[in-house]
Amino acid sequence: MFRYKKLGYVALNVSNVEESTKFYEEMVGLQLVEKHENGPSFFRCSNDHHNVVLYPTNGEPGLKRVGFEVENDEHLEIAYQTFVKKGLQPEEVSKEELRELKQGTTFRITEPNTGLQLEYYSKMMFMVKDFVPRHTKIQRIGHVVLNVREIDDALDFFVNVLNFRISDQLGENYWLRCFPNPLHHSFALIHNKETKLHHVNFMVTDIDDIGIARNRILNAGVQDVFGPGRHEPSTSIFFYYLDPDGMTLEYSFGMEEIPEENGRDFRILEPGMHTLDRWGGKPDPKFASTGKIEKGIKDTIIS
């Protein structure tokens, strides 16, 4: 089975790319790498060329695609052949778009239960100058979480086709790591009556980043929707807020790491709000409420 290196980037559709570009640079604290006129804006929080891409849309704002970096070219080929055999019809990204993305050979598939477009690559332009935090000391893009209606089928696909491992289960909610990356989760599936984006996470360097960021967000009039608190899954300290389109973003500090060899089995966690927040907080109704998933182009047949 193919092996992952990490969650690489998230592409979002936004209703006003100028407003959102300013927000993700000034409020979130990402570094703007490139801004195309009437086109995408590329941001980074690492030495990768991009970790977030904003695309203008005339439709609903939400999640356009998620990109994963695999360990090397060999594992990219293994992934490609695996998906071909499963009838997923992987589609190679054109040379023109690869020049824009600053990536090597790349292909995309459509996750059949959510319609989410997933991208796989093994090389992205390395930025020589280190990422310098604007304010919040962002360490990396941490994870993406989806609300999913057909949770059993989606979980089966992520585990048995995409080579994710379950770290924790809470009712019909699952936290997943892209094996063998040790982070407790790079993806999560939350059972919901409607399939859509739940939130996008950025991991920060120390606990003070959480408190300082919360006050900065509130002082700027940006809506907070949950936290600060501490999750039982992953043990992270968290804080959630909304972007200009109402999509939910998270800063978190700390995360359990599960080793490749002799790692623990997944846990079935006690249900209840105290498991999602040890500190007893409750989310605002707008939490995780906005974010349409852009459907992939091709239908897929799983064999």
C-alpha positions in Angstrom: 0.0 0.0 0.0 1.2 3.5 -0.7 2.5 5.7 2.1 1.7 9.3 2.9 4.1 12.1 4.0 1.5 14.6 5.1 -1.6 16.7 4.4 -0.2 19.1 1.9 -2.8 21.8 1.2 -6.4 22.8 1.2 -8.1 24.7 -1.6 -11.1 26.8 -0.8 -13.8 28.5 -2.9 -14.5 32.0 -1.6 -17.1 34.5 -2.6 -14.8 37.6 -2.6 -11.2 36.6 -3.3 -9.9 40.1 -2.5 -11.5 40.2 0.9 -10.6 36.6 1.8 -7.0 37.1 0.6 -6.6 40.0 3.0 -8.2 38.0 5.8 -6.1 34.9 5.4 -2.9 37.0 5.3 -3.7 39.6 8.0 -6.0 37.7 10.4 -5.1 34.1 10.0 -1.4 34.9 9.6 -0.5 33.0 6.5 2.2 34.2 4.1 0.9 35.3 0.7 3.1 33.7 -1.9 1.3 34.6 -5.2 -1.9 36.4 -6.1 -3.3 35.9 -9.6 -5.5 38.6 -11.0 -9.1 37.3 -11.0 -7.6 33.9 -10.0 -6.3 31.9 -7.1 -4.3 33.3 -4.1 -1.5 31.0 -2.8 -0.5 31.0 0.9 2.0 29.1 2.9 2.8 28.3 6.6 5.8 26.1 5.8 8.6 25.8 3.2 6.1 24.4 0.8 5.0 26.8 -2.0 1.4 26.6 -0.7 -0.6 25.1 2.1 -3.8 27.1 1.3 -5.2 28.2 -2.0 -8.2 30.5 -2.4 -10.2 30.3 -5.6 -12.9 32.8 -6.6 -16.3 31.3 -7.1 -19.7 32.6 -8.3 -21.3 29.7 -6.4 -21.4 28.8 -2.7 -18.2 29.1 -0.7 -16.6 25.9 0.5 -14.1 23.2 0.0 -12.7 22.8 -3.5 -10.1 20.0 -2.9 -7.6 18.6 -0.5 -4.0 17.8 -1.5 -1.9 15.0 0.0 1.8 14.5 -0.4 3.0 10.9 -0.5 6.5 9.8 0.5 8.1 9.7 -3.0 7.6 9.1 -6.7 7.4 5.3 -6.2 4.5 5.7 -3.8 2.8 8.2 -6.1 2.8 5.5 -8.8 1.6 2.8 -6.3 -1.3 5.1 -5.4 -2.1 5.8 -9.0 -2.2 2.1 -9.9 -4.2 1.3 -6.8 -6.9 3.8 -7.8 -7.0 2.6 -11.4 -7.7 -0.9 -10.1 -10.4 0.4 -7.9 -12.1 2.1 -10.8 -11.5 5.6 -9.5 -10.3 7.0 -12.8 -7.4 9.1 -11.5 -7.0 12.2 -13.7 -3.5 13.7 -14.2 -3.2 17.4 -13.7 -2.3 19.3 -16.9 1.2 20.7 -17.4 -0.3 24.2 -17.5 -1.9 23.8 -14.1 1.2 22.2 -12.6 3.2 25.3 -13.6 0.7 27.3 -11.6 0.7 24.9 -8.7 4.5 24.6 -8.7 4.1 20.8 -8.3 5.6 17.7 -10.0 3.4 14.9 -11.4 0.0 15.2 -9.8 -3.3 13.4 -10.2 -6.8 13.7 -8.7 -9.6 11.3 -7.8 -13.1 11.9 -6.5 -14.1 10.4 -3.2 -17.3 8.7 -4.1 -19.3 9.2 -0.9 -18.7 12.9 -0.4 -17.8 14.0 -4.0 -14.7 15.6 -2.6 -11.8 15.9 -5.0 -8.5 14.5 -3.5 -5.2 15.3 -5.0 -1.9 13.3 -4.8 1.6 14.5 -5.5 5.2 13.8 -4.3 6.9 17.1 -5.2 6.1 20.7 -4.6 8.4 23.7 -4.9 10.5 24.2 -1.8 10.7 27.8 -0.6 14.2 28.6 0.4 13.3 31.3 2.9 11.6 29.9 6.0 8.0 30.9 6.8 8.0 33.8 9.1 4.9 34.1 11.3 3.0 37.4 10.9 1.6 37.1 14.4 0.3 33.7 15.4 3.2 31.2 15.3 1.5 28.7 12.9 3.5 25.4 12.8 1.7 23.7 9.9 -1.7 23.1 8.3 -3.0 20.4 10.7 -6.2 18.8 9.4 -9.5 19.0 7.5 -12.8 17.7 8.9 -15.9 16.9 6.9 -19.6 16.5 7.9 -20.7 13.3 6.2 -24.1 11.8 5.7 -23.1 8.3 4.5 -20.5 7.9 7.2 -20.0 4.1 7.1 -19.3 4.1 3.3 -17.0 7.1 3.6 -15.1 5.5 6.5 -14.7 2.2 4.6 -13.2 4.2 1.7 -10.7 6.2 3.7 -9.5 3.2 5.6 -9.5 0.4 3.0 -8.8 2.3 -0.2 -6.9 5.5 0.9 -4.8 3.8 3.6 -5.9 6.0 6.6 -5.9 4.6 10.1 -8.5 5.3 12.8 -7.1 7.0 15.9 -10.3 7.5 17.8 -14.1 6.9 17.5 -16.8 8.9 19.2 -20.2 7.5 18.2 -20.3 7.8 14.5 -17.4 10.3 14.3 -13.9 9.2 13.4 -10.5 10.8 13.6 -8.1 9.5 11.0 -4.4 9.7 10.3 -2.8 9.4 6.9 -0.5 6.4 7.5 2.4 6.5 8.4 2.2 10.1 9.4 2.2 10.0 13.2 -0.2 13.0 13.9 -3.3 11.8 15.6 -5.4 13.0 12.7 -5.0 14.8 9.4 -8.6 14.1 8.5 -11.8 13.5 10.4 -15.4 12.4 9.5 -18.3 13.7 11.5 -21.7 12.1 11.0 -24.2 14.7 9.9 -27.4 14.9 7.9 -25.7 17.1 5.3 -22.3 16.5 3.7 -20.1 19.6 3.8 -17.0 21.1 5.2 -16.7 21.1 9.0 -13.5 23.0 9.5 -9.9 23.6 8.5 -7.1 23.5 11.2 -3.8 25.2 11.7 -1.5 23.9 14.4 0.4 26.6 16.4 3.7 26.5 18.3 2.7 27.2 22.0 -0.3 27.6 24.2 0.1 31.4 24.4 -0.7 31.5 20.6 -4.2 30.3 21.5 -5.0 33.0 24.0 -3.3 35.8 22.1 -5.1 34.8 18.9 -8.5 34.7 20.6 -8.1 38.2 21.9 -6.8 39.5 18.5 -9.7 37.8 16.7 -12.3 39.3 19.2 -10.7 42.7 19.1 -11.0 42.7 15.3 -14.7 41.9 15.4 -14.3 38.4 13.9 -16.8 35.9 15.2 -15.5 33.2 17.5 -17.6 30.0 17.6 -16.0 27.5 20.0 -13.3 27.6 22.7 -10.8 27.9 24.0 -11.1 24.4 25.2 -9.3 21.0 25.2 -10.3 18.0 23.0 -10.1 14.5 24.5 -9.3 13.1 21.0 -5.8 14.3 20.2 -5.5 16.3 23.6 -5.3 19.5 21.6 -6.1 22.9 23.1 -8.3 24.7 20.5 -10.0 27.8 19.4 -12.5 28.2 16.4 -13.5 31.3 14.5 -15.2 32.2 11.1 -13.7 33.4 7.9 -15.5 36.1 5.8 -17.7 33.4 4.2 -18.6 31.9 7.5 -16.3 28.8 7.1 -14.9 27.5 10.3 -11.2 27.8 11.0 -9.3 26.4 14.0 -6.0 27.1 15.8 -4.9 24.3 18.0 -1.9 23.6 20.2 -0.5 20.1 20.9 -1.5 16.8 19.4 -0.9 13.1 20.3 1.5 11.3 17.9 1.0 7.6 17.2 4.2 5.8 16.0 4.2 3.6 12.9 5.4 0.6 14.9 3.6 -0.6 18.0 1.2 2.3 17.9 -1.9 2.1 20.1 -5.2 0.7 18.7 -8.1 3.2 18.2 -10.3 4.0 21.2 -14.0 4.1 21.5 -14.6 7.3 23.4 -17.4 8.0 25.9 -20.1 10.1 24.2 -20.8 13.6 25.5 -19.8 17.2 25.1 -17.1 16.8 27.8 -15.3 14.5 25.4 -15.2 17.1 22.7 -14.2 19.8 25.3 -12.8 18.8 28.7 -13.4 22.4 29.8 -17.2 22.1 29.3 -17.6 24.6 26.4 -20.4 24.5 23.9 -20.1 25.6 20.2 -22.0 28.5 18.7 -24.8 27.4 16.2 -22.7 28.8 13.4 -19.8 26.4 14.2 -19.1 24.1 11.2 -22.3 25.3 9.5 -20.9 26.6 6.2 -18.8 25.1 3.4 -20.2 23.4 0.3 -18.0 20.6 -1.2 -17.3 21.2 -4.8 -18.1 17.9 -6.5 -15.4 16.1 -8.5 -15.9 16.0 -12.3 -15.9 12.2 -12.8 -18.2 9.6 -11.4 -16.4 6.7 -9.9 -17.2 3.0 -9.6 -15.6 1.1 -6.8 -14.7 -2.5 -7.7 
